[in-house]
Every structure is written in C-alpha cells, then in structure tokens.
C-alpha cells in the first residue's frame, strides 16, 4: 500500500478505523506541546477540540454521560497524536506508548473515570498494537480548564 511505502503505517490504521488526525492546535499558554528527552517524547495535556472548537463541555455524571466522556477521550487522543505527528514528522517513529495521565471533569458521585479513559487506551492499542499498551492514571477532578470533560497527557518512547 502507498502509505506503507511512505512510512505512514499508523496513519493507514487510523484511516482503516474511520478516523483522521485533526488540525494541529498550538499551545494556549506559556508552554510547548511536546518535549523530547532522549528517546522519550513528553506531550502536554490535550483536550477535546474539533474544528478549532472545544467540545464535550461539562462534568461527567452531571451535564455529560459516560458515553460522552468516552467519545471525548478518543477525540483527545486524536488531538494528542496530531501533536506527536507534528513533533516527529511521522507517527511511525513511536516505538511504544509509555504512560497516560488522564483527568476527568467529574460530578461528586461520578466514579467511572477508568471507563472513560479506557476508550483512549483502546484506541491507542487499535492504532499501535501491543506497543500501544501503557501505564495509566485516570483521575477525577472537580474542574478542568475551560470546563472541558477530559484532559490527557502522554509519554511515548520514540525512534
């Protein structure tokens, strides 16, 4: 396949899943989106952005459902992968997803943060195979910037 010849196996997998990377979004504060340290790429927290607009606004268990949260987490991963693609030139340079740190904007009685972030983990495994399996924390919080539902940061081992 042509994508394999150009070294874009991961982009082909995304396409096969009916997904594509969104437009790159620049940082909204005094930080960088990604920092390389040796063979690790640390990616700053990302939120659910679609067409330059924040989506999935509110708290899980109040304004948003578990399924809304799962969709938000998938969208966050796509935004995060866009940043990785921009930083590395190719997602095929990712050797392993090392760690996710995920925050879920939660109502006081919402306790399904792991189920929300499972959708992000499942997407990474679908895209990267066994190298997509990672360590993870899924933390409930009472508020996130701009009242977004989910924020995720990640660490990748890279070539």
Secondary structure, 3 states (H helix, E strand, C coil): CHHHHCCCHHHHHHHHCCCCCCCCCCCCCCCCCEEEECCEEEEEEEECEECCEECCECCECCCECHHHHHHHHHHHHHHHHHHHHHHHCCHHHEEEEEEEEEEEEECCCCCCHHHHHHHHHHHHHHHHHHHHCCEEEEEEECCCHHHECEEEEEEEEEC
